[in-house]
Amino acid sequence: VSSVYNTIMTRLALLVCSSALALTSGFTTPQTHVTLCHHAPSTFTLFSTAATSTAASSSTEIQEAAQLLYRAAETKLENPDRVLDALELLEKDAKQQFKANPAAFSQDILNNISGDWRLIFTTGTKERQQKSGGRVNYFPLKAIQKFDATVTPKLIENAIYAWDLPLIRFSGDFDFNERKRKLEFDFDLIEILGLFKIKLGRKEVAKIGASTGLGSKGNEKLAENDRRAFFDWISADEKIATARGGGGGLALWKRVDKRI
């Protein structure tokens, strides 16, 4: 009986996911679509001719990038191409900081990661970029990710909402590999419409996660090889978080006090 119940609930989860994805087409606009293969020149080159040192110029560019991402997280009005530039610049800076002091960088992430984060912008996985012709965009649905690094095991949630109703919520645990700035996680519980909870194996959860756009086909392959999905973390502070997913996509989250 339990296997039949799980099969029914899994199919319901897939149906809910498909419906949520179908909604995205109604929220996108031509003005916010950008094509990666026609990527515009970086907007952060305005300091390149300034009579300052390379280090000072780089620091100023990083500050400009961070401020742009703060504005994007609040308004979703910044040009997506500029948002992508800013994310790539922060990622480059994060790699340099991590190389200089891995322990301090990782501890800073762990000190700031706990809380609720709303997904604002994503380039999508590489496979989704190929299917969409390379477009990047603000994420049109209400997707909230939650991390809690203060407990053992560390907890992670990922959910898509319709207003305040969780259409589907994934729950599991994560570890942070301080030697690689890599957050590795598994989901083993799915909640549908805030009513039905299903315990599933990582392979089933990875398949459903990939269908929502919150995961990737790569996560399915990792699960099949008994490996965990992951993020390569870039930053986390009092306002925003940024990371590159295992599927190759960049993401920007906004910290929220509650699931709004």
N, C-alpha and C positions, 0 to 999 in steps of 0.2 A: 504493500500500500504506500509506504513512504517513497519508494522509487517512482511510482506513478505520480504521486503528489509533486515530487521534485521536478519531474518531466513537465508537468502541466505548468508549474510556477516558472520554470526556466523559459518555456515558450511564451508565457505571459510577459516575462521580463524582456525578452527579445522584441515582442510586440510594442511594449512601452518605449523601448529604446528607438525602434524604427519610427514611431510616431513623433518622438522628440526631435529626431534628426530631420524629419519632414518639415517640422516647423521652421527650421533655420532658413529655408528659402524665402519665407515670407518676411524676414527681418533684414536681409541684406540689401544694400543699395549700391548703385554703380559708383557713387562718389567715394565709397570706402573700400572698393576692390583695388588691389594692386597686383601686378604680375611680377613674380620674382625674376623672370628672364629679362625684364625691362627695368631692372632695379636702377633707380635714380642715383646720381652721385651723392655721397654722404653730405649731410648738411652740417657736419661738425668740422669742416675744413676751414672755417672762417678765421681760425686762430693760427693757421699754418704760416702766415707771413708776419705774424706779430714778432716784435723784437723782444722775445722772452726765451727762456731756456726750454728745451724739449720737455723736461719734467713738468715745468709750470704749465706749459701749453696742454700737455696730456691731462693734468689735473683739472684744468678748466673745462676741457672737453668732456671729461667724466661727469663733472658737476652739471654741465648743460644737458647731458644725456639723462642723468637722473631726474632733473627737473622736468624734462619733457615727458618722461615716463610717469611721473607724479600727475602731471596734467592729463595725460592720456587715461590714467586709471580713474580720474575723477569725472572726466567729461566725455571720453570716447570721441573726441573731436579732432585730435591730432592726426595728421596724415599718416596712414599706416606704413608708408615707406620710411618715414622719419622714425616711427616707432621701431621698426625693424633695425634701422641703423643704430638706434640707441641700445637696443638689446644686444646686438653684435659687439658694440663698443664695450658695454659692461661685461660681457662674457670674456672678451680679450683681457680686460683689466683684472677680472676675477682670477683668471689663470695665472697672471703675473703675481697677484697678491698671494695666491695659494702656493706658488712655487717658492716665494720668499719666506713664508711662514705658515705651513700647512696647519699646525695645531691651532694657532690663533684664528685663522680663517674659519676652520671647522667649528670651533667653539662659538664664534660669533653667529654662525648660522644656527646652531643648536639653541643659543640663547634667544633667538628671535623668531624661530619657526613656529612655535606653538600658537595656536589660534585658528580662526576661521578666515579663509581666503576665497574671494570671488574671482573666477577666471575672467579676465578682461580681454585679452588678446592672445591669439595663437597663430603660428604659421602652419599648424597641423603637422602630422607626421609626413615623412617624405613620400609615402605612398598616396596620401590624400592630396599632397601638393601636385603630384603627377596627374591624378584624376581630375583635379580642378583647374588644370592648366597653369599651376604655379601661383594662384591667387592667395593672398593673405588677408586677414580681416579681423575685426573685433568679434569676439565670440558672442553670438546673438541670444543664447539661452542663459538662464540663471543657473550657473554651475558653481557649487561651493565645495571647496576642499578644506578639510580640517586635519591639523597635525597636533599631536600632544606628545612632546618630548620629555615631559616631566614624570611620566609613569613607566613602569616596566611590565610587559613590553611596551614600546612606544606605539601609539595608535594613529591610524590614518583613516579618514573617511573621504568619499568622493560622491557627490550627489547632484542630480539635475532636478530643478524645482519648476513648478508652474505656480506662480505667486508664492505662497508659503507652503504649498503641498509638495513633499518630496516624491517625484514620480518614481525615481529609482535611486537607491543609496547603496554604495559599496562600503564595507568596513573590513579592516584588517590591521596588520601591524607593520612597522618599518624599523630598519636599522640605518644608521648613518656611518658610512665608511669614511673615517676621518683621514685616511691616507689617500683617498681618491676624490673627496668631496662628493661622494655618490650616495644618494638616498635610495635604498633598495627596499621594496615593499611587496606584500602579498595581500590580496583580498580573499576572504573565505566566507563572507556573509553578504547576502543581498537582501535588501528590504524594498518591497514594491508598494507604492502608494501609501507608505506609512503604516501598512496593515499586515502584510505578509512577509515573514522572514524565512530565508532559505539558506541552509548551510551547504555550500558546494565546494568542490575541489578547485584548485587554482586554474586548471585547464578550462573548466566551464566558465569561471568568473572572467578569465582573460578573453574568452570568446565574446561574452556579453559586453565587456568593457570596450573591446575593439569596435563593436557595432554602434556604440554611443558616440564615438569620436573622442572619448576621454582616455581611451587606450589605443594601442596599435596592434597590427598583425604581428609585429615583432614580439609583443608580450606573449602572444600565443606560442610562438616558437620557443621563447625562453621557458615558459611553463612546461612545454613538452620535454625540454632538456633539464627539468628540475632546477631551473634558475629563476631568480626573482626579477620582476620589472624594476626599472630605476629611473631616477632623474640625476643629471649632473647639475648640482646646484650652483647658481651664480650669485644671488644676493637675497637677503631678507632683512627688512628693517621695520620701523613702526608704521610704514605706509604701504609698501609694496614688496613683492617677492618675484624673483625671476629664476628660470631654470631651463635646461634643455632636456627633453624627454628621451627615453631610450629609442624612440622611433625617429629621432632627429629633429623634432620640432622645437621651436622656442616658445616660451609662454610667459605671460605677465599676469600676476594676480594682484588684487587690491585687498588689503586687510579690512575686515568688517567686524564690528563688535558682536554682531549676531547674524543669523542667516536672513539677510534682507536682500 
